[in-house]
Each structure stands twice: as C-alpha cells, then as structure tokens.
Amino acid sequence: MSDTPVDEMSFEQAMAELEQVLSQLERGDVALDDSIKLYERGDALKKRCDQKLKEAEEKVAAITADADGNPTGLKPVEGL
C-alpha cells in the first residue's frame, strides 16, 4: 500500500492501488485483520475514484457548444 493519503491521490494512482488491494484479497492468503484493513483501504480508494470520475463528468458537462456542436467555452459549474 502507498503512504499517500487517499484524498491526495489522482484517479490513476487510486485505481492502481485499488487493483493491488483487490488482487491481495482475491488470493485469500492474507490474515483476517489484514484483510479488514485492506477492505477498508479499498473502500476509500473506490470512493476516491468515484469522486474523481464525477468531477471529470461535471467538467465535461460544463463545456458549451455552438449550433454545429463545436466547443465554445465553459459554463459555470457550481462547486468547482
């Protein structure tokens, strides 16, 4: 596991670590207490990935287009 706090990770970092956590859990060779810690870390990583995807979707949704569908700028998005 990384020492980087989950809330400071990029989407790519969180996804890569989540894949490692899942791999360890799927192998089934981790002690129960360690499995619980891995599960909790995995849950936090999944939430981070969901958050970063939502932010990206909001940014894409904020792109305005002209009548021909060409991007013309950004409309304001609340909370960003």
HUTA-V462111 format. One record per residue. N is the residue number from 0. PHI is phi in whole degrees, -180 to 180 (none if undefined). Layout:
# HUTA-V462111
N,PHI / N,PHI
This chain:
# HUTA-V462111
0,none / 1,-79 / 2,-86 / 3,-69 / 4,-59 / 5,-56 / 6,-71 / 7,-107 / 8,-82 / 9,-76 / 10,-57 / 11,-64 / 12,-64 / 13,-64 / 14,-65 / 15,-63 / 16,-69 / 17,-61 / 18,-62 / 19,-65 / 20,-61 / 21,-61 / 22,-61 / 23,-65 / 24,-67 / 25,-67 / 26,-64 / 27,75 / 28,-104 / 29,-107 / 30,-60 / 31,-55 / 32,-60 / 33,-69 / 34,-62 / 35,-64 / 36,-63 / 37,-63 / 38,-61 / 39,-63 / 40,-65 / 41,-61 / 42,-63 / 43,-64 / 44,-65 / 45,-62 / 46,-62 / 47,-64 / 48,-62 / 49,-60 / 50,-62 / 51,-66 / 52,-66 / 53,-62 / 54,-60 / 55,-66 / 56,-61 / 57,-65 / 58,-66 / 59,-65 / 60,-64 / 61,-81 / 62,-74 / 63,-97 / 64,-132 / 65,-84 / 66,-61 / 67,-90 / 68,89 / 69,-82 / 70,-62 / 71,-118 / 72,156 / 73,-118 / 74,-95 / 75,-62 / 76,-118 / 77,-62 / 78,85 / 79,-109
